[in-house]
Amino acid sequence: MPSRTGILTAVHLANIAKTLIATRPYALSTLYLQFHPQVAANVSCPRALGRFVASVYQSSVTWLGSEVDLRIVTGSLRPNGANFESFANRARPTAVDYLFYDYALGAGSSAGGERCLAERYPGVKVVELDTLGADQVSLPTELDQALEMYRNVVLGGTFDRIHAGHKVLLTQAVLLATERVVVGVTDGEMIRSKKLHELIMPAEKRIDHVKEFLEDIDPSLRYEVVPILDPFGPTATDPDMDLIVVSTETARGGAKVNELRERNGLNQLKVHTIELLDDESTVEDKEDKISSSNQRMDLLGTRLRARRPPPAHIPAKPYIIGMIGGIAAGKSKMLERFREFGAGVVDCDKIGHQLYEPGEECYEQVVATFGREILSPDGKINRRALGAIVFAERSKLEQLNEIMWKAIAKRANEEIRALHEQQGKEVIVMEAAVMLQAGWHKNCHEVWSCIVPREEAIRRLMERNQFEEHEATWRVDSQPSSNELMVQHSDIVFCTLWSYEYSQQQAERAWAILQQDLKLKL
């Protein structure tokens, strides 16, 4: 579906729910809500509409749908921005498909100041959403009474995939500022405690998204958006700060900032606290507040990147999916699900175990390389004894990998061919713990991964395998691939941290996407 952008000029704010709902048939991607100049003339200062802005963002998914990016242009409330000439001279948006008005225009659809907007965007469609006039301003029933504003305002956060809660936090900072807004965007160890932190966007992208949003809603202020690696960022050293914006969740952080500033001989910051927004569409397993964690959970079982062209060196059929995942991450159950959906499954770890058996092609080579002391009394390879040798010396492990990886890849290809030619399987899911290290992912059409947090993997090993904590920890930390590396190589990611039903939903979502992409009939 093509991207469509609209600008809504509103004067009847008391009817905003009805107005926004009326834009839904136009299938917008982005909607800019700006205030008619009459609104600015009837409020004491931009901050007066802070509560209104927060309530609109909170209900925006209900009124507009989750696919619409709503941006409330608070710059249209400032004296230097409260006119149609300023609206038309803003750098963004560069292209607009619809100009919406919640009032009836005068004679000719581009009469008055509205003509400036129509001329700025040639070919734009003008839509009157109501028959009311623009002469009578309809304000929200409750306006903010606190009107004090500050030259320099600071705030911090992760700002991963900007959502309504972020928009409220950033917009409140803008409404409180007269000159400059400083935003610290967390990175490094600061984000590792976040749920599904492996899916958090790179700091550079998050910074760009914050800058773009701020410049969209009020280009009259100066913005400094910087990465921070500790809870304080520029507040520890910048003397030109007046107020810090925090949420109820991070309120203690405001006090800590002031304690540090006092030690550093800097002025104390006023602290403005914002309530977290409730998520009106939340479901079981998710947080009740609007959060990036919920958004990252929504990414599970979906494509993280566009489907790539098939590698030239492998045939289009069967379609091979490489499945990777950490120990105790729930890979086995995921494989069962895809087998039930109709996929063929190749377990490379199981193949590896088989190839150690007497009579298999690797048996004699492994024994010849590492000595007969690795054999049990029954003549089978003692994997624990072999492990003690190869994990004590890296060159020995590389020798073993050289022997085993070639043989495993050969046997896996034989199984793939048999599943396709003899059983008619169009999709093969090939699972291997060492897939990335062995380079087998290059022979797959795409890669899927299954992850859980380190602490959860340790807990599961202790419960399932009756390991002591130190042994479970060692096994988890000795894995060939980190969650971050696996996600980096993955087209689709699953996480089995929550309920069985939620894991099932992820698998069903991924399979439905695959069927649609490949037009499969399984």
C-alpha positions in Angstrom: 0.0 0.0 0.0 1.4 3.4 -0.9 2.4 5.8 1.9 -0.1 8.6 2.4 0.3 11.7 4.4 -2.3 14.1 5.7 -2.3 17.4 7.5 -5.3 18.1 9.7 -6.0 21.7 10.8 -8.2 21.6 13.9 -10.2 24.3 15.7 -12.9 22.3 17.3 -10.8 20.4 19.8 -13.7 19.2 21.9 -14.7 17.1 18.9 -11.2 15.6 18.2 -12.2 12.0 18.6 -14.9 12.3 15.9 -12.6 14.3 13.7 -9.7 11.8 13.8 -12.0 8.8 13.2 -13.3 10.6 10.1 -9.8 10.4 8.6 -9.7 6.6 8.8 -11.2 5.9 5.3 -8.2 7.7 3.7 -5.7 5.0 4.8 -3.1 7.3 6.0 0.5 6.4 7.0 1.2 9.7 8.7 -1.1 12.4 10.0 0.0 15.8 11.2 -2.4 17.5 13.6 -1.9 21.3 13.7 -3.9 23.9 15.5 -5.9 26.6 13.7 -4.5 30.1 14.6 -7.7 30.8 16.5 -6.7 28.1 19.0 -3.3 29.8 19.8 -5.2 33.1 20.2 -7.5 31.5 22.8 -5.0 29.7 25.0 -2.6 31.5 27.4 0.5 29.5 26.2 1.3 26.3 24.4 1.6 24.4 27.7 -2.1 24.9 28.4 -2.8 22.0 25.9 -0.4 19.5 27.5 -3.1 17.4 29.0 -5.1 17.4 25.7 -2.1 16.3 23.7 -1.4 13.4 26.1 -5.0 12.2 25.9 -5.1 12.3 22.1 -1.9 10.3 21.8 -3.2 7.8 24.3 -6.4 7.2 22.3 -4.8 7.6 18.9 -4.6 3.8 18.2 -8.3 3.4 19.0 -9.3 6.4 16.8 -6.9 6.0 13.9 -5.5 2.5 14.1 -2.0 1.3 14.9 -0.8 1.9 11.4 -1.1 5.7 11.5 1.8 7.8 12.8 0.1 10.8 14.5 2.3 13.9 15.1 0.8 16.8 16.9 2.4 20.0 15.7 2.6 22.0 19.0 4.8 24.6 17.2 1.5 25.9 15.7 0.6 27.2 19.2 3.6 29.5 19.5 3.2 33.2 18.4 5.8 32.8 15.6 4.1 29.6 14.3 0.4 30.3 14.7 -0.4 31.3 11.1 -0.9 29.6 7.8 2.1 31.2 6.3 4.3 29.5 8.9 2.4 26.2 8.3 3.3 26.4 4.6 6.9 27.3 5.2 7.8 24.3 7.5 10.4 22.0 6.0 8.4 18.9 6.7 6.4 17.2 5.5 7.7 17.5 2.0 4.8 15.9 0.3 1.1 15.7 1.4 -1.8 13.9 -0.1 -4.7 15.3 1.9 -5.4 18.6 3.7 -8.1 18.0 6.3 -10.1 20.7 8.1 -12.6 20.1 10.9 -14.5 23.1 9.7 -16.1 24.4 6.5 -13.9 26.6 4.3 -15.0 29.9 2.9 -16.0 30.6 -0.7 -13.7 28.6 -2.9 -12.0 25.6 -1.4 -8.8 27.5 -0.9 -10.1 30.8 0.5 -8.3 32.7 3.2 -5.0 31.6 4.8 -5.7 28.0 3.9 -4.7 28.9 0.3 -1.0 28.9 1.4 -1.2 25.2 2.2 -2.9 24.3 -1.0 -0.3 26.2 -3.0 2.6 24.5 -1.0 1.3 21.0 -2.0 0.2 21.1 -5.7 -2.4 18.5 -6.4 -3.3 17.9 -2.8 -6.9 16.9 -2.0 -8.8 19.2 0.3 -11.3 17.5 2.6 -13.8 19.3 4.9 -14.6 16.9 7.8 -17.3 19.0 9.3 -19.7 21.8 8.4 -19.0 23.9 11.5 -17.3 27.3 11.0 -13.8 28.2 12.1 -14.9 31.4 13.9 -16.0 29.6 17.1 -13.1 27.9 18.9 -14.0 24.7 20.8 -11.4 24.0 23.4 -11.0 20.9 25.6 -12.9 21.1 28.9 -9.7 20.9 30.9 -6.7 23.1 30.2 -3.4 22.9 32.1 -3.2 25.7 34.7 0.6 25.6 35.3 2.0 28.0 32.7 5.7 28.4 33.7 8.1 27.6 30.9 11.9 27.0 30.9 14.8 28.0 28.6 16.5 24.6 28.6 14.7 21.3 29.2 16.4 17.8 29.3 15.1 14.3 29.3 16.3 10.8 28.6 15.1 7.4 27.4 15.6 4.5 25.1 13.2 5.7 22.4 13.1 2.4 20.6 10.5 2.6 17.7 8.8 5.8 18.8 5.3 5.1 20.2 2.6 7.2 21.9 4.3 7.2 25.3 7.5 8.5 23.8 5.5 11.2 21.9 3.9 12.4 25.1 7.2 12.6 26.9 9.0 14.4 24.0 6.0 16.7 23.4 5.7 17.7 27.1 9.4 18.6 27.0 8.8 20.7 23.9 5.8 22.5 25.5 7.8 23.3 28.6 10.8 24.8 26.6 11.4 28.2 25.2 14.8 27.7 23.6 16.5 24.3 23.8 15.6 20.6 24.4 18.3 18.1 25.2 17.5 14.4 24.8 19.8 11.6 26.0 19.3 8.3 24.2 20.5 5.3 26.2 22.9 2.8 24.7 25.5 0.2 25.7 25.0 -1.5 29.0 22.1 0.9 29.7 19.8 -1.1 27.4 20.8 -4.7 28.3 18.3 -4.9 31.1 15.4 -4.1 28.7 13.1 -6.9 27.6 14.1 -8.3 24.2 17.0 -5.8 24.2 18.5 -7.8 21.2 15.7 -6.3 19.1 16.3 -2.7 20.1 17.3 -0.5 17.1 20.9 0.9 16.9 21.4 4.1 18.8 22.1 6.0 15.6 18.6 5.2 14.2 16.9 6.0 17.4 18.6 9.3 17.6 17.6 10.1 14.0 14.0 9.2 14.8 13.9 11.4 17.9 15.4 14.4 16.0 12.9 13.9 13.1 9.9 13.8 15.5 11.0 16.9 17.4 11.7 18.9 14.3 8.3 17.8 12.9 6.3 19.0 15.9 8.1 22.3 16.6 11.0 23.5 14.4 11.3 26.7 16.3 13.4 25.2 19.2 17.0 24.0 19.2 17.5 20.3 19.7 20.5 18.3 20.9 19.9 14.5 20.8 22.9 12.5 22.1 23.8 8.9 23.1 24.3 8.3 26.8 26.1 5.4 28.4 25.2 6.2 32.1 22.0 7.5 33.8 23.2 11.1 33.9 24.5 11.9 30.4 24.9 15.7 29.8 23.1 16.6 33.1 26.2 15.8 35.0 28.2 18.6 33.4 26.0 21.0 31.5 25.4 24.2 33.5 22.7 25.5 31.1 19.9 23.3 32.1 16.7 24.3 34.0 14.2 21.5 34.0 14.3 17.7 33.6 11.2 15.7 32.4 10.8 12.2 33.9 8.0 9.6 34.0 6.5 8.1 37.1 8.7 5.1 36.4 11.9 7.2 36.3 11.1 9.9 38.9 13.8 8.7 41.2 16.3 9.4 38.4 15.5 13.1 38.6 16.5 13.2 42.3 19.7 11.3 41.5 20.5 13.9 38.8 20.1 16.7 41.2 22.3 15.0 43.8 25.1 14.7 41.3 24.7 18.3 40.1 24.9 19.5 43.7 28.2 17.6 44.1 29.5 19.1 40.8 28.5 22.6 41.9 25.7 23.0 39.3 22.2 24.5 39.7 19.4 22.2 40.8 16.9 21.3 38.1 13.2 21.6 38.4 11.6 18.1 38.0 8.4 17.6 35.9 6.9 14.2 36.2 4.6 12.7 33.5 2.2 9.8 34.1 2.8 6.7 32.0 0.1 6.0 29.4 -2.1 2.9 29.8 -2.1 0.6 26.7 -5.8 0.4 25.7 -5.1 -2.5 23.4 -2.9 -4.6 25.8 -3.3 -8.4 25.9 -2.2 -11.2 28.3 1.7 -11.6 28.6 2.2 -7.9 27.8 2.7 -4.8 30.0 -0.4 -2.7 30.8 1.5 0.5 29.8 2.3 1.7 26.3 5.9 0.5 26.0 8.6 -0.3 23.5 8.8 -3.8 25.2 5.2 -4.5 23.9 6.2 -3.3 20.5 9.2 -5.6 20.4 7.0 -8.5 21.5 4.8 -7.6 18.5 7.9 -8.1 16.2 8.3 -11.8 17.3 7.2 -14.1 14.5 7.3 -11.3 11.9 9.8 -10.4 9.3 12.5 -8.1 10.8 13.7 -7.3 7.3 12.4 -7.6 3.7 12.6 -11.0 2.2 15.9 -11.3 0.3 16.4 -12.8 -3.2 17.3 -16.5 -3.1 21.0 -17.3 -3.0 22.2 -18.0 -6.6 24.1 -21.2 -5.6 21.0 -23.0 -4.1 17.8 -24.1 -6.0 14.6 -22.2 -5.2 13.0 -25.5 -4.0 12.9 -26.8 -1.5 12.8 -23.6 0.5 15.4 -24.0 3.3 15.0 -22.2 6.7 18.0 -22.3 9.0 16.8 -22.5 12.6 19.3 -21.3 15.3 18.9 -20.8 19.0 20.5 -21.0 22.4 20.4 -23.9 24.8 17.0 -24.2 26.6 15.5 -21.6 24.3 12.6 -23.8 23.1 13.9 -24.7 19.7 12.7 -28.3 19.9 9.1 -27.3 20.5 9.3 -24.8 17.7 10.6 -27.5 15.4 7.6 -29.7 16.4 5.2 -26.8 15.5 6.7 -26.4 12.1 6.6 -30.1 11.5 2.9 -30.1 12.4 2.4 -27.2 10.0 3.8 -29.3 7.1 7.6 -28.6 7.1 10.3 -31.1 6.8 12.8 -30.9 9.7 16.5 -31.7 9.7 18.2 -31.8 13.1 22.0 -31.2 12.5 22.8 -31.8 16.2 21.1 -35.2 16.0 23.1 -35.9 12.9 26.3 -35.0 14.7 25.5 -37.5 17.4 24.8 -40.3 14.9 28.1 -39.7 13.1 30.0 -40.5 16.3 28.6 -44.0 16.3 30.8 -47.0 15.3 30.6 -47.7 11.6 29.8 -44.1 10.7 32.2 -42.3 8.4 33.5 -39.9 11.1 34.1 -42.5 13.8 37.5 -43.8 12.5 38.7 -40.4 11.7 37.9 -38.9 15.1 39.5 -41.9 16.9 42.6 -41.7 14.7 42.9 -38.0 15.4 42.3 -37.9 19.2 43.4 -41.4 20.3 41.7 -44.5 21.6 41.5 -43.0 25.1 38.3 -41.2 24.0 36.5 -44.6 23.7 34.2 -46.1 26.2 34.5 -49.8 27.1 31.8 -50.6 24.6 33.8 -49.0 21.8 31.7 -45.9 21.5 33.1 -42.4 21.5 32.9 -41.0 25.0 31.8 -37.4 24.2 32.8 -36.1 27.7 36.3 -37.4 27.3 36.5 -36.0 23.8 35.1 -32.7 25.0 37.8 -32.5 27.7 40.5 -32.6 25.0 39.0 -30.2 22.4 37.9 -27.6 24.9 41.3 -27.5 26.5 43.0 -26.5 23.3 41.5 -24.4 20.5 43.5 -26.1 17.7 42.0 -29.4 18.8 38.5 -28.0 18.6 39.2 -26.7 15.1 40.4 -30.2 14.1 37.2 -31.8 15.3 35.1 -29.2 13.6 36.9 -29.7 10.4 36.0 -33.4 10.5 32.5 -33.1 11.8 31.1 -30.1 10.0 31.8 -31.4 6.5 30.2 -34.7 7.3 27.2 -33.1 9.0 26.6 -30.8 6.0 26.8 -33.7 3.6 24.3 -35.8 5.6 22.0 -32.8 6.1 21.9 -32.2 2.4 21.0 -35.9 1.8 18.1 -35.6 4.3 16.9 -32.4 2.7 16.9 -34.0 -0.8 15.0 -37.0 0.5 12.4 -35.0 2.3 11.8 -33.0 -0.8 11.9 -35.7 -3.5 10.4 -38.6 -1.5 8.0 -36.8 0.8 7.2 -33.7 -1.3 8.2 -31.2 1.4 8.4 -27.7 0.0 9.8 -26.2 3.1 12.7 -27.6 5.2 13.6 -26.3 8.6 17.3 -27.2 9.3 18.3 -26.7 12.9 22.0 -26.5 14.0 23.6 -24.9 17.1 26.8 -24.1 15.1 25.0 -23.0 12.0 26.6 -19.5 11.9 30.1 -20.7 12.9 30.0 -23.5 10.2 28.7 -21.1 7.6 25.6 -23.3 6.8 23.3 -20.2 7.0 24.7 -19.2 3.6 23.0 -22.3 2.2 19.6 -21.3 3.5 17.0 -19.1 2.0 16.5 -17.4 5.3 17.4 -17.8 9.0 15.0 -17.9 12.0 16.1 -17.9 15.6 14.7 -18.8 19.0 16.0 -16.9 22.0 15.4 -16.5 25.8 17.2 -14.3 28.3 20.4 -15.7 29.8 18.8 -15.9 33.3 15.9 -17.8 31.9 18.1 -20.3 30.1 20.1 -20.9 33.3 16.8 -21.4 35.3 15.5 -23.9 32.7 18.7 -25.9 32.7 18.7 -26.1 36.5 15.1 -27.2 36.5 15.1 -29.5 33.5 18.6 -31.1 33.7 19.0 -30.8 37.5 22.3 -28.9 37.0 23.9 -26.9 39.7 23.8 -23.2 39.0 27.5 -22.9 38.2 27.2 -25.8 35.7 24.1 -24.3 34.0 25.8 -20.9 33.9 28.9 -22.4 32.3 26.9 -24.2 29.6 24.9 -21.1 28.8 28.0 -18.8 28.6 29.9 -21.4 26.5 27.4 -21.4 23.6 28.8 -20.7 20.1 26.5 -17.8 19.4 25.1 -15.0 21.6 21.5 -13.9 21.3 22.7 -10.6 19.7 24.6 -12.4 17.0 21.7 -14.7 16.2 19.2 -11.9 16.0 21.7 -10.0 13.8 21.5 -12.9 11.2 17.8 -13.6 11.6 14.9 -12.8 9.3 12.4 -13.9 12.0 12.9 -14.2 15.7 10.9 -16.1 18.3 11.1 -15.9 22.1 9.5 -18.5 24.4 9.8 -16.5 27.6 6.0 -16.2 28.0 3.1 -18.6 27.8 2.8 -21.6 25.6 0.0 -19.9 23.8 2.1 -16.8 23.0 4.9 -19.0 21.6 2.3 -20.8 19.5 1.0 -17.5 18.1 4.5 -16.5 17.1 5.0 -19.7 15.2 1.5 -19.4 13.5 2.3 -15.8 12.5 5.6 -16.8 10.9 4.1 -19.7 9.1 1.3 -17.6 7.7 3.8 -15.0 6.5 5.9 -17.8 4.8 2.8 -19.3 3.1 1.8 -15.9 1.8 5.3 -15.2 0.5 5.7 -18.6 -1.2 2.0 -19.1 -2.0 2.3 -22.5 -0.5 -0.6 -25.1 -0.2 0.5 -27.4 2.6 
